Amino acid sequence: MEARAGRFKHILNVEDMRREACRRLPRAIFDFIDGAAEDEVSRRRNRMQFEDWGFVQRVLNDVSRVDMSLELFGRRYAAPFGIGPTGLAGLAWPRAEILLAKEAVGAGIPLCLSTVSSVRLEEVADAAGPGAWFQLYIFRNRDLSRSLLARAKTAGFEVLVLTVDCATGGNRERDPRNDFMLPLKLTRRNVLDTLRHPGWLMRLAKSGAPRPENMVEAATGAGASAQGLVAFMNSQLDPSVTWTDVAEFTALWKGPVIIKGLLSVHDVLRAADIGASGVILSNHGGRQLDGAVSPLTVLPEIRQQLGNRLTILCDSGFRRGTDIIKARALGADAVLMGRNTLYGAGAAGAAGIAHVIRILKTELERAMTLLGAASLSEITPEHVRYLGAAHLAEVSAPANYAVLQRRMEAAM
Ligand SMILES: Cc1cc2nc3c(=O)[nH]c(=O)nc-3n(C[C@H](O)[C@H](O)[C@H](O)COP(=O)(O)O)c2cc1C
């Protein structure tokens, strides 16, 4: 597999694509995608978590053919990573959800559409074909969530993802600093920067400002103007949601349900008890509770306590093929990614998304070859060792403060 195609010669990895997106998008839009909550500790740790685990390769195993495929919820996928739900992806590129769906189908990987998509869920279902996943919030107005669930079912989504780590919005400080608001508004602080990105601006002018299209009718029915859609959406986040609601929505779906945003073993066991088919261990990419641990910290314990009762997915910080292998070795079935394909979309639309997926597949295949694993089932806990203590000793020595500094910068 060759990741270095023509126009992307200089984009060798996801971090390169992130920098390209940073160049191509107005600061406020890039920061909305890239940023996280408060001091962004979880976001930085999401990258550092992978350095705490090292590989123990096995050699002289025939790896002339590497099989990265796996089955999830009754469907076969080409690789153990998928595109996670990201709201208003249309900010990166007009109708990005359609592009994400098509590229996911083309690459044979899972796609999960956000409730807050900038394209109506029915249209995305058509683009994605059978097998797509739909992410739902249990809103203050339960009937609105029930109707979204029914629409997703009718449209042909097969897997429901219930996100439960949004009892309220995360405190993302880059947004007010950039005067980022929805609907988008030009202010003194962001006007110059926006004008410096004419490509993005022209696309926006042509396609109109993205808005949460699935909610338009509900919001207008509730008296919100089209302008007030996002405020309406935020007002719908409900801190009173409990396991009783999650159990109700799980039963309503009549198909595989994944609970997204868990980190505690108790919650994962509860998810199994109420009939979920899977969980996503996630700190929401560091966008919700700053300081929340990264998934690898809890993954081995959770897999051990859970056995094979549920499919375990992880997200938050996965940027390299080797990251995916570490999660597999520690008990995850597969991983999802939020920002990676948005960086691709922001940098170059569909071609950028396709390139990100290509990079990750190429990295994964090479890393499995070098690790000595010809298939995903051959990756075991024996392939990794925890280096946490050594890593801490290394960076806490004053002489090595520079090491920590470099890692922090690399993670930014
Ligand atoms: C711009 C953006 C929007 C997001 N919107 C949603 C959403 O609507 N629903 C949801 O469950 N998660 C949402 N997430 C969280 C992602 O699904 C995922 O948990 C997170 O991005 C994983 O971290 P990563 O970006 O480091 O891969 C969003 C993330 C980003 C970056």
The ligand as an ORCA input file, in Angstrom:
! r2SCAN-3c Opt
* xyz 0 1
  C     -15.414     18.713     16.147
  C     -15.869     17.548     16.962
  C     -17.228     17.310     17.122
  C     -17.667     16.220     17.862
  N     -19.008     15.969     17.942
  C     -19.440     14.846     18.557
  C     -20.812     14.503     18.536
  O     -21.646     15.185     17.935
  N     -21.194     13.375     19.184
  C     -20.298     12.582     19.853
  O     -20.681     11.565     20.416
  N     -18.986     12.878     19.872
  C     -18.533     13.981     19.238
  N     -17.201     14.262     19.225
  C     -16.254     13.373     19.910
  C     -15.729     12.290     18.972
  O     -16.737     11.383     18.612
  C     -14.602     11.483     19.636
  O     -15.022     11.016     20.888
  C     -13.315     12.274     19.802
  O     -13.125     13.184     18.750
  C     -12.162     11.284     19.845
  O     -10.951     11.910     19.957
  P      -9.992     12.201     18.707
  O     -10.546     13.403     18.037
  O      -8.683     12.480     19.382
  O      -9.980     10.997     17.818
  C     -16.730     15.363     18.496
  C     -15.365     15.604     18.333
  C     -14.930     16.676     17.574
  C     -13.445     16.878     17.401
*
